Amino acid sequence: AAGQVVYSFVLESAAAAAVQAIAIDADGSAVVTGYATQLGFPSAGGAFSSPGSMLANFSGVLQPFIARIDSPGSKLLSSAIGVGGFHIAIGPRGDIFVSGNVAGFGIGSSAPTYPVTPGAFPTTFTPSFECSFPCQLTFPSPEQYVTRLDSTLIHLIYSTFVTGSRGAGNQALAVDSAGNAYL
């Protein structure tokens, strides 16, 4: 509270990574989300893992992750691989919500490999492209998603795209007292 460093924790020992957002849960653990820029980010604590889940960008692999660090900052409690994003929120029951964007293309395919759950709204999207004036270059439109895991990061409760016919860019995430996600 006084603005002094309580602890510092190195998360990217096995793979280069960039943390995008942080939240603190009820027991004081830090929960972070972001993207590893190469394969090999450590999975820990029996957390959800979808190692084939990658988001594409022009420079290569972006593998999303969510990691939980204990409140003293002494160890990595759990780390989910293949889900994660730009924003994170903790729901009223301690569930972890993340949201982000997928480029409108995947690595070696026409669709990203981000996991979606059965019955999600929607489970797929049709990639669209933005054209820069005078339409000499086209870029994939961003496609927004939201994912919810239980507080242990073990169980994927839901994961879905939330996008329109011309894409959708994720700018924020909020969760209400009933556990509803707002993007």
C-alpha positions in Angstrom: 0.0 0.0 0.0 3.0 2.3 0.6 4.2 1.8 -3.0 7.2 -0.4 -2.0 8.1 -3.6 -3.8 6.7 -6.7 -1.9 8.2 -9.2 -4.3 9.3 -9.8 -7.9 8.8 -13.0 -9.7 10.5 -14.2 -13.0 8.0 -16.1 -15.0 9.7 -16.6 -18.4 12.5 -19.0 -17.5 11.6 -21.6 -20.1 10.1 -19.4 -22.9 10.1 -15.7 -23.6 6.7 -14.3 -22.5 4.9 -11.0 -22.1 2.4 -10.5 -19.3 -0.5 -8.4 -20.4 -2.7 -8.2 -17.3 -2.7 -9.0 -13.6 -5.4 -9.6 -10.9 -5.2 -10.5 -7.2 -7.5 -13.2 -5.9 -9.1 -13.5 -2.5 -6.1 -15.2 -0.9 -3.6 -12.7 -2.2 -2.2 -14.8 -5.1 -1.3 -12.9 -8.3 -3.0 -14.3 -11.4 -1.4 -13.1 -14.6 -2.2 -13.6 -18.3 -0.3 -13.0 -21.5 1.5 -14.6 -24.4 4.6 -16.7 -24.7 6.4 -15.8 -27.9 7.9 -19.3 -28.3 6.8 -22.8 -27.3 7.8 -24.2 -24.0 6.1 -22.0 -21.4 5.9 -24.2 -18.2 2.7 -25.9 -17.4 2.2 -26.4 -13.6 -0.2 -27.6 -11.0 -2.3 -29.9 -13.2 -3.8 -26.8 -14.9 -5.7 -26.8 -18.2 -3.4 -27.4 -21.2 -4.0 -27.0 -24.9 -0.4 -26.9 -26.1 -1.5 -26.8 -29.8 -3.4 -23.5 -29.1 -1.6 -20.7 -30.8 -2.6 -17.3 -32.0 -0.8 -16.1 -35.0 0.8 -12.8 -35.7 3.2 -11.5 -38.3 6.3 -12.4 -36.3 5.3 -16.0 -35.4 3.9 -17.9 -32.4 1.9 -16.4 -29.6 0.9 -19.0 -27.1 -1.5 -17.7 -24.5 -1.1 -18.6 -20.8 -2.6 -17.9 -17.4 -0.4 -18.3 -14.3 -1.0 -18.2 -10.6 1.8 -17.1 -8.2 1.4 -17.6 -4.4 0.8 -14.6 -2.2 4.4 -14.4 -0.8 5.7 -14.5 -4.5 7.8 -17.6 -3.8 6.4 -20.2 -6.3 4.3 -20.8 -9.4 1.2 -22.5 -8.1 -0.4 -23.3 -11.5 -0.1 -22.4 -15.1 -2.7 -23.0 -17.9 -1.2 -23.2 -21.4 -3.2 -22.4 -24.5 -5.7 -20.0 -23.0 -5.1 -16.4 -21.9 -5.3 -12.9 -23.3 -5.0 -9.2 -22.8 -7.4 -8.8 -20.0 -8.1 -10.8 -16.8 -10.8 -10.6 -14.1 -11.7 -12.7 -11.1 -15.4 -13.6 -10.7 -17.4 -13.8 -7.5 -16.6 -17.5 -6.9 -12.9 -17.1 -7.8 -13.3 -18.2 -11.4 -10.7 -16.7 -13.8 -11.9 -14.8 -16.9 -9.6 -13.8 -19.7 -10.3 -12.0 -23.0 -8.3 -11.1 -26.0 -8.1 -11.0 -29.8 -7.2 -13.6 -32.4 -5.9 -12.4 -35.7 -8.2 -13.6 -38.5 -5.8 -16.3 -39.4 -3.9 -19.2 -37.8 -0.5 -20.7 -38.2 -0.7 -23.0 -41.2 -4.5 -22.8 -41.4 -7.3 -20.5 -42.2 -8.6 -20.3 -38.6 -6.9 -19.8 -35.2 -6.4 -22.8 -32.9 -7.7 -21.1 -29.8 -9.9 -23.6 -27.8 -13.7 -23.2 -27.7 -16.2 -25.3 -25.7 -19.1 -27.2 -27.1 -22.2 -25.1 -27.4 -20.1 -21.9 -27.3 -21.5 -18.7 -29.0 -20.1 -19.1 -31.6 -17.6 -21.9 -32.0 -16.1 -20.6 -35.2 -15.9 -17.4 -37.2 -15.4 -16.5 -40.8 -12.1 -14.5 -41.1 -12.5 -11.0 -42.5 -10.0 -8.6 -43.7 -9.4 -4.9 -43.3 -8.3 -2.9 -46.3 -6.0 0.1 -45.9 -6.7 3.0 -48.3 -6.5 2.7 -51.3 -6.9 -1.0 -50.6 -3.3 -1.9 -51.5 -2.7 -3.9 -48.3 -5.2 -6.1 -46.5 -4.9 -7.3 -42.9 -6.8 -9.9 -40.9 -9.5 -8.4 -38.7 -9.2 -9.1 -35.0 -11.6 -11.6 -33.6 -12.6 -11.3 -30.0 -12.9 -14.2 -27.5 -13.6 -14.7 -23.8 -12.6 -17.7 -21.7 -13.6 -18.8 -18.1 -11.7 -21.3 -16.0 -12.4 -22.4 -12.4 -10.2 -20.9 -9.7 -7.7 -23.8 -9.8 -7.1 -23.2 -13.6 -7.9 -26.9 -14.1 -11.4 -26.9 -15.6 -12.3 -24.9 -18.7 -15.9 -23.7 -17.9 -16.4 -22.0 -21.3 -14.5 -20.4 -24.1 -16.1 -18.7 -27.1 -15.6 -16.2 -29.8 -17.6 -13.0 -29.6 -17.3 -11.4 -33.0 -19.3 -9.9 -35.8 -19.2 -10.3 -39.6 -16.3 -7.8 -39.8 -14.4 -8.9 -36.7 -14.4 -7.4 -33.2 -11.5 -6.0 -31.2 -11.4 -6.7 -27.5 -10.7 -3.5 -25.5 -11.8 -4.5 -21.9 -13.3 -7.2 -19.7 -15.5 -6.9 -16.6 -17.3 -9.5 -14.5 -20.4 -8.7 -12.4 -21.4 -10.2 -9.1 -23.4 -12.9 -10.9 -20.4 -14.1 -12.8 -21.4 -12.6 -16.2 -18.6 -11.4 -18.5 -18.8 -8.1 -20.3 -16.6 -7.2 -23.2 
